Amino acid sequence: HAIILATNDIGRINLYRLVSLSHLTYYNKRPRVPKSEFVKYREGLLLGSACEAGELYRAIVGGRPQEEIIRLVKFYDYLEIQPLGNNEFMLRSDKEPVNTMEELQDINRRICRLGEEFNKLVVATCDVHFLDPEDEVYRRIIMAGKGFDDADTQPPLFLRTTDEMLEEFAYLGSAKAREVVIDNPQKIAKMIEKISPV
């Protein structure tokens, strides 16, 4: 899991290469690409650390050594945090070492500290899977069709407004919440050039 943004025409071409490789060369039940291909075609791309399924979040939750976490932080161009409800499913799982909402907050705080320490932008993202809260019913149907036991317990993966995101991250303090919700996303947007139409 990673987020890939093309910052220019070279990045657009490299992104297309990665998508093609994921479908034509490395496809295994779903599209995928090894990290070595990201490295090979990294020019013009920004890589974000993604959601709880991303390797940085997994390393933190899994208690991996600090050296490994630092290596991962350095690999990504920016780090991501999501609303607590997105990862609340972890509290219901016997497979996850997270037991409280405070622990989920602490993971996001740790990612923010890593961003500060290694001069990486930290961005609050919704990890949107559907537009409006009531649209979760469609995802529930899809997940049930795939055999997921927890299909009826959908996380709130809807698109939030700026005010809703500021409220979600209020536990970081108002200045940090504004930084991750407003300032840093704007900085990333400014890194993206106008890309020529295909």
Summary of the structure (lengths in Angstrom):
residues: 198
radius of gyration: 17.4
end to end distance: 26.3
largest distance: 48.3
contacts: 555
relative contact order: 0.13
helix: 53%
strand: 9%
